Amino acid sequence: MVVTGLEAPPFLPEQVRSAWALLAQTVVGASGESEFATPAEQARWAAVEASFHDRPALDLSQAWAAEELRVIQAAEAVKAWADFQGLGALRRLHEAVGMVVRENVEEIGHYTADAVSYEAAVAETITSTVDEVALATGLPEGAVAARLDLAKNEEGRSAPLLASLLEGQVGLDRALRIHEATSGLDPDVASAVAARLLAPNADGSVRSHRSFTRELRRQVVVHTLDPAEERAEALRRRCAYGWLEPDGTGRLTVVGDAARVTAALDRVDRLARRIRGSGDARTLEQLRSDIALDLILHGWADSAKVPGTAQATFVGQAPSAHVSLVVALTTLLGVDQQPVRSLVTGSCPPQSPEASPWLAGRCGGVWSPTQPTAPPWSCPRTGTARPQPWRSRSPLSTAPARHRVAPFRPIGATSTTRSHGPPVPPR
């Protein structure tokens, strides 16, 4: 089958076919290969001409905006259809990789019985699939893992989402959000929730992002069978992690009990307003940041003066942190200024021996490349900052895998076609 000109492929769903035709018309019109102007071009030139001749152009500019919106909607519809095709290929790739893993397991079984468990083989299949796609496309492993879970549709929960993707009615991001949020619900209930969220508004418009997020949360709360158990499970996953930005700033995220988080934020805000009211020149936003970090780095309490649940935190003396930085040899020699990588939170702005005062000032210590007792990549600092075994491999993020969507990490060979050993069980 050959498709020529502006003709849309007949295998496309109706809505995607019209979107495809509009996009093709727009592309051909923009390239100058067509003698006919697209509706968007006609509206644009009408608005520009009216503005040039000082005529009222409000209605014409609004018509131009409406035509460009149609093109954007068409692009989103075609992308959704293309993402559905990608999900189908991802599901089939998972099956193919599973066959490779099973062959390896059977080969190992000839020499050692029960060498690899079923769970380990399943985990290796998922991990290898995620690795292959991540290496081939550059997509984050977490994003690939989330797409794979949606594509497999093991419990039938994602059927409405996949159907809407095929028809170009929902984007991949929104489909993934629904699929992840409803993972703890009964499959039938999850499908009903997805259908409700995918339905247009009464006037036929698409839900706004705020309305979608609010309704998704409400539906999950309403249909959760045991909210107390769900909350307890969420609290068991509480953690803290950080993220460094390329501009030298960073973010600290603390996940904990909602009441404690609210109380902590309220206390920081009250302190910031008090200091601001006393004449401090810093803004409230700057004060909230400084106060929160100062309390964590320098704050310490008598264990006898805090509630019982917090007494274990303040046992003994206040610990000091040991910040470990990895500095390139070329940077230490003054050849260049490679980024300095923190073992805890990621990459820092580039440093060189000539810039040692910057690092000394930030870390509260003094060092030099020739100082044997204080290596340039280690300096004392008040507070706590220690690498944890669950840290990400990412050079920027220390978030646990679940906070980056991906529940999986590479555990074996980077290519299933070159795997010569048994599947490695997940760590």
URRASUL-V429350 format. One record per helix or strand of 2 or more residues. SS is the DSSP state (@ for helix, = for strand). FROM is the first residue (numbers start at 1). TO is the last residue. Records with the same first field share a line. If there is no record, write none. Layout:
BEGIN
SS=FROM-TO ; FROM-TO
END
This chain:
BEGIN
@=14-31 ; 39-52 ; 58-109 ; 118-137 ; 141-152 ; 159-166 ; 172-181 ; 187-198 ; 209-223 ; 227-236 ; 258-277 ; 284-298 ; 303-305 ; 308-314 ; 329-332 ; 353-363 ; 401-404 ; 416-418
==239-244 ; 250-255 ; 320-326 ; 340-342 ; 346-348 ; 378-382
END
